Amino acid sequence: MPERMTVGAAPAARGPTYARRAMTLTTGRAEESQRLLDGLRAAGSAREAALTELHALLVRGAHHELRRRRELLAHVSHAELDDLATQAADDALAMVLAKLDTFRGASRFTTWAYKFVLLEAGVKARRRAWHGREVVTDHELWPEPHDGGRTAQERLEERELMEALRDAIAQDLTTHQREVFTALALNGVPIDVLAERLATTRGALYKTLHDARRKLRATLAGAGHDLDDRGGEQ
């Protein structure tokens, strides 16, 4: 009578083989990562070869991130996506080289470098998606609220809160704080896009948004309201 094979028996039998392959693959990647790092810290042809290899790795990473955001970039041609990926890789490579001395080996070097290109590709994707779109910074132009099946009492309470918030924005915030809060917190403008439009930095916008929210919470709390932490830091 032939031996009956049970589900899961084969993978269990091949377990040690899979483990050896996984260990070999992990070791190989770690060695590749270290070789690349050593090349970047070298000089001459060794460094040039490492730069070329790292840039190719970063381009692949940029393409991966842009594909992940394809819905956001549905209107963008493949040729332009290639260009965005190259730009992201170029900028990420510059950042990696500028921060190379800060790498302490807590992870593989390639994993560390990969994070830079994911960040750059995400920034470029958001900026490209908003290219040509108006960035609303006028606090008088608010997005339309959605009822979402709420009761009449809930809609009334929100209307009262929104009116109090509108008054607080007009009276308590500076012009710049109103623009930043309206764009980020009310209209969902990506912070990278707003930083580019206003010729400033993400850090400066985060501080402005924080200060504006602190003022508004204090005003609304004093009036018996509570401001929900509404989005804005994309």
LINVENTA-V945859 format. One line per field, one symbol per residue. phi: phi as a letter, one per 30 degrees, with the letter a starting at -180 (. if undefined). burial: 1 if it has 9 or more other C-alpha atoms within 8 Angstrom, else 0. A space follows every 10 residues. Layout:
phi->???
burial->???
This chain:
phi->.dddccdjdd eddceedddd dddddddddd dddddddddd ddbidddddd dddddddddd ddddddddce ddcddcdddd dddddddddd ddddddddce dddcidbddd dddedddddd dddddddddc dicdcdbddd ccdddcdhid dddddddddd dddddedddd cccdeddddd dddddccide dddddddchb ceeddedddd dddddddddd ddcicbdddd fjcc
burial->0000000000 0000000000 0000000001 0011011011 0010011111 1011100111 1110110010 0010000000 1101110111 1110110000 0010000110 0111011101 1111111001 0000001010 0000000000 0000100000 1001110111 0010001111 1111111111 1111110001 0100110110 1110111011 1000001000 1100
